[in-house]
Amino acid sequence: MGMVGLLFKKTPGKIIISAAAYFLAGEIVFTLPGTEYASAFFVPSGVALAAIAFWGSRVWPGIFFGSFTLNFIGFFDKQGINYWESDSSQLTVILFAILIGTGASLQALSGGFFLRPNISPDKIFDHPKHILTLFILSGFLSCTINPTLGTMGLSMIRPENLENIKTLWLTWWLGDSTGVILITPAIFLLKRNKTIRWDWARKGEFAGLIIIIIALAQLTFSPWSLKVHEHLHLQFIILPVLLWITLRFGENGAASGILCVSFIAASGSFEIERSSASLLILQSYIGVNGMTFLILSAINNQRNLLEQKVLKRTQQLNESRMEVVLRLGKAAEYKDNETGMHVLRMSHMSALIGKAHGLSEKECELLLLASPMHDIGKIGIPDHILLKPGKLDHEEWQVMQTHTTIGGKILSGGTSELMKLSETIAFTHQEKWDGSGYPNGLKEKEIPLVGRIVALADVFDALTSKRPYKEPWSVEEAVTFIESQSGKHFDPQLVPLV
């Protein structure tokens, strides 16, 4: 294991990585335009929450140290305060940095509390309630901590800010909240999606949509464009493309598109119009977009998961149905050792004939499932008749014919398509095209199509199988016999399909 692997494995290493990630994220934020104490979205707040979510509360010292270092070294330099002029200035900066570091740590711990252990980063997009928990509890609620402590500290060291304290708190809070909304899910996705496999067409579509989003964002938020208040209507032209990429690529598309828009928006038109009002508009736009499309992706995921569950349960149900059907069909195996295999062979042949005749895939599947039960009534035929090695006499033949009505009664009363079809087949598979069959002497198209199909498959398999009263016929002999019975025993339109 390499050095980086050891750092990720051990708690001290995780603390160091958390501190470095927080500090570097803050440096990125400081390159973007903002008001004196707030930014459009504060990246470190999302990084801190992700660290707690992945590694637990033990990494809070890393968040504290990262925040302390960021504020001590970077933030006040950005504001132009020379804290080296006196010991009191240095002490003020240190105390304020400690206060902000404490707030950042508590904020991340609070947000992590709502996520761990019930909502893992890998499951955050599986259900809308998970992403809403992240946004509302870990985001909006927990993100009140650092702005509250921070504005309290600022009001003490810079009393002149008191008159703007409400606006300062609001922009600080929204900046931290949008940081959680945008950055935390993106980090979760980076860890989860290490091996995304898309074909070239899908990669091309994704890249094309990202290019369109970037182009529209540049058009809307570029520094040479109109001021924020004057081009609010232009911001909506990006929404259809964000919707497209969300529906096509889920949370990956939503997060990628929103991050592109957010970074361009934060570094674009706000550059020429720095005011708290403009910042609030920008934060609201970024936050609402992030919430809307990430929640939409979670809803879409939930729908897909439900569809997969329904498909899986349907498959299980079909397998259970097939098992029950086959077991019913094999019930006659206890009376006739050949019948059990017979029902398997003739059911597949019935489905093939049905397909060749033009039945739909669903109809063929139902025929495959229903036809094994055609001879279920044979369980009511006495053994000395069913297993008689020679030809049946008239009385025995009359008893044998009752297997159709016995089977039909066994299967009657069902409400499903399968059971209704099985009942029809059991009653009619011994009817003949010329009306000489049993039990009701139906003829031609009075006989349901499924009964005609199963009659053909049943006789073909019976001819080519060994029975107590005969040796198996060859396929050629069986086909020749069936052709001779076209228009007599069998439907002349079905015979050529054998």
C-alpha positions as CSV (number, residue, x, y, z in Angstrom):
1,M,0.0,0.0,0.0
2,G,1.4,3.4,-1.0
3,M,1.7,6.5,1.1
4,V,-1.6,8.0,-0.1
5,G,-3.4,4.7,0.7
6,L,-2.0,4.8,4.2
7,L,-3.2,8.4,4.6
8,F,-6.7,7.5,3.6
9,K,-6.6,4.4,5.9
10,K,-5.4,6.0,9.1
11,T,-7.4,8.6,11.1
12,P,-4.4,11.1,11.4
13,G,-4.1,10.9,7.6
14,K,-7.8,11.5,7.1
15,I,-7.5,14.6,9.4
16,I,-4.6,15.9,7.4
17,I,-6.4,15.4,4.1
18,S,-9.6,17.0,5.5
19,A,-7.6,20.1,6.6
20,A,-5.8,20.3,3.2
21,A,-9.0,19.9,1.2
22,Y,-10.8,22.5,3.3
23,F,-8.0,25.0,2.9
24,L,-7.6,24.4,-0.9
25,A,-11.3,24.6,-1.4
26,G,-11.3,28.0,0.4
27,E,-8.5,29.2,-1.8
28,I,-10.6,28.4,-4.8
29,V,-13.5,30.3,-3.4
30,F,-11.3,33.4,-2.7
31,T,-10.5,33.5,-6.5
32,L,-14.1,34.1,-7.2
33,P,-15.9,37.5,-6.8
34,G,-17.9,38.1,-3.7
35,T,-18.8,40.6,-1.1
36,E,-16.5,41.3,1.8
37,Y,-17.5,38.3,3.9
38,A,-19.5,36.0,1.6
39,S,-19.4,34.1,-1.7
40,A,-21.9,32.8,-4.1
41,F,-21.3,29.3,-2.8
42,F,-18.8,28.3,-0.1
43,V,-17.0,25.2,-1.4
44,P,-15.4,24.3,2.0
45,S,-18.7,23.8,3.7
46,G,-19.6,21.1,1.2
47,V,-16.1,19.5,1.5
48,A,-16.3,19.5,5.3
49,L,-19.7,17.7,5.3
50,A,-18.4,15.2,2.8
51,A,-15.4,14.4,5.0
52,I,-17.7,13.8,8.0
53,A,-20.0,11.7,6.0
54,F,-17.2,9.5,4.7
55,W,-14.9,9.3,7.6
56,G,-17.0,10.1,10.7
57,S,-16.7,12.7,13.4
58,R,-13.1,11.8,14.2
59,V,-11.9,14.1,11.4
60,W,-13.3,17.3,12.9
61,P,-9.9,18.6,13.9
62,G,-8.9,18.6,10.2
63,I,-11.9,20.8,9.4
64,F,-11.1,23.1,12.3
65,F,-7.5,23.4,11.4
66,G,-8.3,23.9,7.7
67,S,-10.8,26.7,8.5
68,F,-8.5,28.3,11.0
69,T,-5.6,28.4,8.6
70,L,-7.8,29.6,5.7
71,N,-9.2,32.5,7.7
72,F,-5.9,33.4,9.4
73,I,-3.7,33.4,6.3
74,G,-6.1,34.1,3.5
75,F,-9.4,35.8,4.4
76,F,-8.1,38.9,6.1
77,D,-5.4,39.3,3.5
78,K,-8.2,39.5,0.9
79,Q,-9.9,42.2,3.0
80,G,-6.7,44.2,3.1
81,I,-6.3,44.1,6.9
82,N,-2.8,44.3,8.1
83,Y,-2.9,42.2,11.2
84,W,0.8,42.4,11.8
85,E,0.7,46.0,12.9
86,S,0.2,45.2,16.5
87,D,-0.1,42.4,18.9
88,S,-3.8,43.2,19.5
89,S,-4.5,42.9,15.7
90,Q,-2.8,39.5,15.7
91,L,-4.7,38.3,18.7
92,T,-8.0,39.5,17.2
93,V,-7.3,37.6,14.0
94,I,-6.3,34.5,15.9
95,L,-9.4,34.6,18.1
96,F,-11.7,35.3,15.1
97,A,-10.1,32.4,13.1
98,I,-10.6,30.1,16.1
99,L,-14.2,31.2,16.3
100,I,-14.8,30.5,12.6
101,G,-12.9,27.2,12.8
102,T,-15.1,26.1,15.7
103,G,-18.2,27.1,13.8
104,A,-17.1,25.2,10.7
105,S,-16.4,22.1,12.7
106,L,-19.7,22.2,14.6
107,Q,-21.6,22.9,11.4
108,A,-20.0,19.9,9.6
109,L,-20.6,17.7,12.7
110,S,-24.2,18.8,12.8
111,G,-24.7,18.1,9.2
112,G,-23.0,14.7,9.4
113,F,-25.3,13.8,12.4
114,F,-28.3,13.9,10.1
115,L,-26.7,11.7,7.5
116,R,-24.8,9.1,9.5
117,P,-25.4,6.3,9.9
118,N,-28.9,6.1,8.2
119,I,-28.0,7.7,4.9
120,S,-24.7,6.6,3.3
121,P,-23.1,8.6,0.5
122,D,-23.7,5.8,-1.9
123,K,-27.4,5.9,-1.2
124,I,-28.0,9.6,-1.2
125,F,-29.6,9.7,-4.6
126,D,-31.7,6.5,-4.2
127,H,-34.7,8.3,-2.7
128,P,-35.9,11.9,-2.7
129,K,-36.1,11.9,1.1
130,H,-32.3,11.3,1.4
131,I,-31.3,14.2,-0.8
132,L,-33.9,16.4,1.0
133,T,-32.4,15.4,4.3
134,L,-29.0,16.6,3.0
135,F,-30.4,19.9,1.7
136,I,-32.7,20.8,4.5
137,L,-31.2,19.4,7.7
138,S,-27.5,19.0,6.8
139,G,-27.7,22.1,4.6
140,F,-30.1,24.9,5.5
141,L,-30.4,24.0,9.2
142,S,-26.9,23.0,10.1
143,C,-25.5,25.9,8.0
144,T,-26.9,28.4,10.5
145,I,-24.1,27.6,12.9
146,N,-21.1,29.2,11.3
147,P,-22.8,32.3,10.1
148,T,-24.2,32.9,13.5
149,L,-20.8,32.5,15.3
150,G,-19.1,34.4,12.5
151,T,-21.4,37.4,12.5
152,M,-21.2,37.6,16.3
153,G,-17.5,37.7,16.0
154,L,-17.5,40.3,13.3
155,S,-19.9,42.5,15.2
156,M,-17.5,42.6,18.1
157,I,-14.3,43.3,16.1
158,R,-15.9,45.6,13.5
159,P,-18.9,47.3,15.1
160,E,-19.5,49.3,12.0
161,N,-20.9,46.1,10.4
162,L,-23.8,46.0,12.9
163,E,-26.2,47.9,10.6
164,N,-25.7,45.3,7.9
165,I,-25.6,42.3,10.2
166,K,-28.9,40.7,8.8
167,T,-27.8,40.9,5.2
168,L,-24.3,39.7,6.2
169,W,-25.8,36.7,8.1
170,L,-28.2,35.9,5.2
171,T,-25.5,35.9,2.5
172,W,-23.1,33.9,4.7
173,W,-25.8,31.3,5.4
174,L,-26.8,31.0,1.8
175,G,-23.2,30.7,0.7
176,D,-22.6,27.8,3.1
177,S,-25.9,26.2,2.2
178,T,-25.3,26.4,-1.5
179,G,-21.9,25.0,-0.9
180,V,-23.5,21.9,0.7
181,I,-26.1,21.7,-2.0
182,L,-23.6,21.8,-4.8
183,I,-20.3,20.3,-3.5
184,T,-21.3,17.5,-1.1
185,P,-23.3,15.6,-3.7
186,A,-20.6,16.1,-6.3
187,I,-18.0,14.6,-3.9
188,F,-20.3,11.7,-3.2
189,L,-20.7,11.0,-6.9
190,L,-16.9,11.2,-7.5
191,K,-16.4,8.4,-5.0
192,R,-19.3,6.3,-6.2
193,N,-18.7,6.7,-10.0
194,K,-15.2,5.5,-10.3
195,T,-16.1,3.2,-13.2
196,I,-18.8,4.8,-15.3
197,R,-19.0,2.9,-18.6
198,W,-20.7,4.8,-21.4
199,D,-20.5,4.0,-25.1
200,W,-19.1,6.7,-27.5
201,A,-22.5,7.9,-28.5
202,R,-23.5,8.5,-24.9
203,K,-20.2,10.2,-24.1
204,G,-20.7,12.4,-27.1
205,E,-24.2,13.4,-26.0
206,F,-23.0,14.2,-22.5
207,A,-20.0,16.3,-23.8
208,G,-22.3,18.1,-26.2
209,L,-24.8,19.0,-23.4
210,I,-22.0,20.3,-21.2
211,I,-20.7,22.4,-24.0
212,I,-24.2,23.9,-24.6
213,I,-24.6,24.6,-20.9
214,I,-21.2,26.3,-20.7
215,A,-22.0,28.4,-23.8
216,L,-25.4,29.4,-22.5
217,A,-23.9,30.2,-19.0
218,Q,-21.2,32.4,-20.7
219,L,-23.8,34.2,-22.7
220,T,-25.9,34.8,-19.6
221,F,-23.3,35.5,-16.9
222,S,-20.2,36.7,-18.8
223,P,-18.7,40.0,-17.5
224,W,-19.4,41.7,-20.8
225,S,-23.1,40.8,-20.5
226,L,-25.8,42.9,-18.8
227,K,-25.9,43.5,-15.1
228,V,-27.6,40.9,-12.8
229,H,-30.8,42.9,-12.3
230,E,-31.1,43.6,-16.0
231,H,-30.8,40.1,-17.4
232,L,-32.7,37.9,-15.0
233,H,-34.8,36.6,-17.9
234,L,-31.7,35.2,-19.6
235,Q,-31.0,32.9,-16.7
236,F,-34.0,30.7,-17.7
237,I,-32.6,29.7,-21.1
238,I,-30.2,27.3,-19.3
239,L,-33.0,25.4,-17.5
240,P,-34.2,23.2,-20.5
241,V,-30.7,21.9,-21.1
242,L,-30.2,21.2,-17.4
243,L,-33.5,19.3,-17.4
244,W,-32.4,17.3,-20.5
245,I,-29.0,16.4,-19.0
246,T,-30.7,15.4,-15.7
247,L,-33.3,13.2,-17.3
248,R,-30.7,11.6,-19.6
249,F,-27.8,11.2,-17.2
250,G,-29.3,11.3,-13.8
251,E,-27.4,12.8,-10.9
252,N,-24.2,12.7,-12.8
253,G,-25.6,15.0,-15.5
254,A,-27.4,17.2,-13.0
255,A,-24.3,17.7,-10.7
256,S,-22.0,18.4,-13.7
257,G,-24.4,20.8,-15.4
258,I,-25.1,22.7,-12.2
259,L,-21.5,23.0,-11.2
260,C,-20.6,24.5,-14.7
261,V,-23.4,27.0,-14.4
262,S,-22.6,27.9,-10.8
263,F,-18.9,28.5,-11.3
264,I,-19.5,30.6,-14.4
265,A,-22.3,32.5,-12.8
266,A,-20.2,33.2,-9.7
267,S,-17.2,34.4,-11.7
268,G,-19.1,36.2,-14.4
269,S,-21.6,39.0,-14.2
270,F,-21.1,39.4,-10.4
271,E,-17.6,40.6,-11.3
272,I,-19.0,44.0,-12.4
273,E,-21.9,44.3,-9.9
274,R,-20.7,43.4,-6.4
275,S,-23.5,44.1,-3.9
276,S,-25.4,42.1,-1.3
277,A,-28.6,42.3,-3.4
278,S,-26.9,40.9,-6.4
279,L,-25.2,38.2,-4.3
280,L,-28.5,37.1,-2.8
281,I,-30.1,36.8,-6.3
282,L,-27.1,34.8,-7.5
283,Q,-27.1,32.5,-4.4
284,S,-30.8,31.9,-4.7
285,Y,-30.5,31.1,-8.4
286,I,-27.6,28.7,-7.8
287,G,-29.3,27.1,-4.8
288,V,-32.7,26.6,-6.4
289,N,-31.2,25.1,-9.5
290,G,-29.1,22.8,-7.5
291,M,-32.0,21.6,-5.3
292,T,-34.4,21.3,-8.2
293,F,-32.4,19.2,-10.6
294,L,-30.7,17.0,-7.9
295,I,-34.0,16.3,-6.3
296,L,-35.4,15.5,-9.8
297,S,-32.6,13.1,-10.4
298,A,-33.3,11.4,-7.0
299,I,-37.0,11.1,-8.0
300,N,-36.0,9.6,-11.3
301,N,-33.7,7.2,-9.6
302,Q,-36.5,6.1,-7.2
303,R,-38.8,5.5,-10.1
304,N,-36.1,3.4,-11.9
305,L,-35.5,1.4,-8.7
306,L,-39.2,0.8,-8.3
307,E,-39.4,-0.3,-11.9
308,Q,-36.5,-2.7,-11.3
309,K,-38.2,-4.0,-8.2
310,V,-41.5,-4.5,-10.1
311,L,-39.6,-6.2,-12.9
312,K,-37.8,-8.5,-10.5
313,R,-41.0,-9.3,-8.6
314,T,-42.7,-10.0,-11.9
315,Q,-40.0,-12.3,-13.0
316,Q,-40.2,-14.1,-9.6
317,L,-43.9,-14.3,-10.0
318,N,-43.6,-15.7,-13.5
319,E,-41.0,-18.2,-12.3
320,S,-43.3,-19.2,-9.5
321,R,-46.2,-19.5,-11.9
322,M,-44.2,-21.6,-14.2
323,E,-43.1,-23.8,-11.4
324,V,-46.7,-24.3,-10.2
325,V,-47.8,-25.0,-13.8
326,L,-45.1,-27.5,-14.4
327,R,-45.8,-29.2,-11.1
328,L,-49.5,-29.5,-12.0
329,G,-48.5,-30.8,-15.4
330,K,-46.2,-33.3,-13.8
331,A,-48.9,-34.5,-11.5
332,A,-49.9,-37.0,-14.1
333,E,-46.3,-38.3,-14.0
334,Y,-47.2,-40.3,-10.9
335,K,-49.7,-42.2,-13.0
336,D,-47.8,-42.3,-16.3
337,N,-44.0,-42.0,-16.3
338,E,-44.0,-40.6,-19.8
339,T,-46.5,-37.9,-19.3
340,G,-44.2,-35.7,-17.2
341,M,-41.7,-35.2,-20.0
342,H,-44.5,-35.1,-22.5
343,V,-46.0,-31.9,-21.0
344,L,-42.6,-30.2,-21.3
345,R,-42.0,-31.2,-24.9
346,M,-45.5,-30.4,-26.2
347,S,-45.7,-27.1,-24.3
348,H,-42.6,-25.8,-26.1
349,M,-43.9,-27.1,-29.4
350,S,-47.2,-25.4,-28.8
351,A,-45.5,-22.1,-28.3
352,L,-43.4,-22.6,-31.5
353,I,-46.5,-23.4,-33.5
354,G,-48.3,-20.4,-32.0
355,K,-45.3,-18.1,-32.9
356,A,-45.2,-19.4,-36.5
357,H,-49.0,-18.8,-36.8
358,G,-48.5,-15.2,-35.8
359,L,-49.4,-15.1,-32.1
360,S,-47.8,-12.2,-30.1
361,E,-44.9,-12.8,-27.7
362,K,-47.2,-12.5,-24.7
363,E,-49.7,-15.0,-26.3
364,C,-46.9,-17.4,-26.9
365,E,-45.7,-17.1,-23.4
366,L,-49.2,-17.7,-22.0
367,L,-49.5,-20.7,-24.3
368,L,-46.2,-22.1,-23.1
369,L,-47.4,-21.8,-19.5
370,A,-50.9,-23.0,-20.0
371,S,-50.4,-26.0,-22.3
372,P,-48.6,-28.2,-19.7
373,M,-51.9,-28.5,-17.8
374,H,-53.8,-29.9,-20.8
375,D,-53.8,-33.5,-19.4
376,I,-54.1,-32.6,-15.7
377,G,-57.4,-34.5,-15.8
378,K,-55.6,-37.8,-16.2
379,I,-55.0,-37.8,-12.5
380,G,-58.7,-38.8,-12.3
381,I,-58.3,-41.8,-14.7
382,P,-57.9,-45.2,-13.0
383,D,-54.4,-46.8,-13.4
384,H,-55.7,-49.9,-15.1
385,I,-57.0,-47.8,-17.9
386,L,-54.3,-45.1,-18.1
387,L,-51.5,-47.7,-18.0
388,K,-53.2,-50.5,-20.0
389,P,-50.6,-51.8,-22.5
390,G,-53.1,-52.8,-25.1
391,K,-56.1,-51.1,-26.9
392,L,-58.9,-49.8,-24.7
393,D,-62.3,-51.3,-25.0
394,H,-65.4,-49.1,-25.5
395,E,-66.2,-48.6,-21.8
396,E,-62.5,-47.9,-21.0
397,W,-62.4,-45.4,-23.8
398,Q,-65.4,-43.6,-22.5
399,V,-63.7,-43.3,-19.1
400,M,-60.5,-42.1,-20.7
401,Q,-62.4,-39.3,-22.5
402,T,-63.5,-37.9,-19.2
403,H,-59.9,-36.6,-18.6
404,T,-60.8,-33.4,-20.6
405,T,-63.8,-32.6,-18.4
406,I,-62.0,-33.5,-15.2
407,G,-59.1,-31.3,-16.2
408,G,-61.4,-28.4,-17.2
409,K,-63.2,-28.6,-13.9
410,I,-59.9,-28.7,-11.9
411,L,-58.8,-25.5,-13.7
412,S,-62.2,-23.7,-13.9
413,G,-63.0,-20.6,-11.9
414,G,-59.7,-19.0,-12.3
415,T,-59.6,-15.2,-12.9
416,S,-56.1,-14.9,-14.5
417,E,-55.5,-15.1,-18.2
418,L,-53.3,-18.1,-17.5
419,M,-55.9,-20.1,-15.7
420,K,-58.7,-19.2,-18.2
421,L,-56.4,-20.3,-21.1
422,S,-55.5,-23.5,-19.3
423,E,-59.2,-24.3,-18.7
424,T,-59.9,-23.7,-22.4
425,I,-57.0,-26.0,-23.5
426,A,-58.0,-28.8,-21.1
427,F,-61.6,-28.8,-22.4
428,T,-60.8,-28.5,-26.1
429,H,-57.5,-30.1,-26.9
430,Q,-59.2,-33.4,-27.9
431,E,-61.7,-31.8,-30.3
432,K,-61.1,-32.4,-34.0
433,W,-61.4,-30.2,-37.0
434,D,-64.1,-32.4,-38.6
435,G,-66.2,-32.5,-35.4
436,S,-65.5,-36.1,-34.5
437,G,-63.6,-35.2,-31.3
438,Y,-64.6,-35.0,-27.7
439,P,-66.0,-34.0,-25.2
440,N,-68.4,-31.6,-27.1
441,G,-67.9,-32.5,-30.8
442,L,-66.8,-29.0,-31.8
443,K,-65.6,-28.5,-35.3
444,E,-63.4,-26.2,-37.4
445,K,-63.2,-22.7,-35.8
446,E,-65.7,-23.5,-33.1
447,I,-62.6,-25.0,-31.5
448,P,-60.5,-22.2,-29.9
449,L,-57.2,-21.6,-31.7
450,V,-55.2,-22.7,-28.6
451,G,-57.1,-26.0,-28.5
452,R,-56.3,-26.6,-32.1
453,I,-52.6,-25.8,-31.6
454,V,-52.3,-28.0,-28.5
455,A,-54.1,-30.8,-30.2
456,L,-51.5,-30.8,-33.0
457,A,-48.5,-30.6,-30.6
458,D,-50.0,-33.2,-28.3
459,V,-50.5,-35.8,-31.1
460,F,-47.1,-35.1,-32.6
461,D,-45.3,-35.7,-29.3
462,A,-47.5,-38.7,-28.5
463,L,-46.6,-40.3,-31.9
464,T,-42.9,-39.7,-31.5
465,S,-42.8,-41.0,-27.8
466,K,-42.9,-44.4,-26.4
467,R,-46.2,-45.3,-24.7
468,P,-47.4,-48.5,-22.9
469,Y,-49.4,-49.5,-26.0
470,K,-46.9,-48.6,-28.7
471,E,-43.3,-47.9,-29.8
472,P,-42.2,-44.4,-30.8
473,W,-42.7,-43.3,-34.4
474,S,-40.0,-41.5,-36.4
475,V,-40.4,-37.8,-37.1
476,E,-41.0,-38.5,-40.8
477,E,-43.8,-41.0,-40.0
478,A,-45.4,-38.6,-37.5
479,V,-45.4,-35.7,-40.0
480,T,-46.8,-38.0,-42.7
481,F,-49.6,-39.0,-40.5
482,I,-50.4,-35.5,-39.4
483,E,-50.5,-34.3,-43.0
484,S,-52.9,-37.1,-43.8
485,Q,-55.2,-35.8,-41.0
486,S,-55.2,-32.2,-42.3
487,G,-58.8,-31.1,-42.5
488,K,-59.9,-34.1,-40.5
489,H,-58.3,-34.2,-37.1
490,F,-56.2,-31.0,-37.5
491,D,-56.6,-27.4,-38.6
492,P,-55.3,-27.4,-42.2
493,Q,-53.7,-24.0,-41.7
494,L,-51.7,-25.3,-38.8
495,V,-50.4,-28.6,-40.2
496,P,-47.8,-26.9,-42.5
497,L,-46.3,-25.3,-39.4
498,V,-45.2,-28.6,-37.9
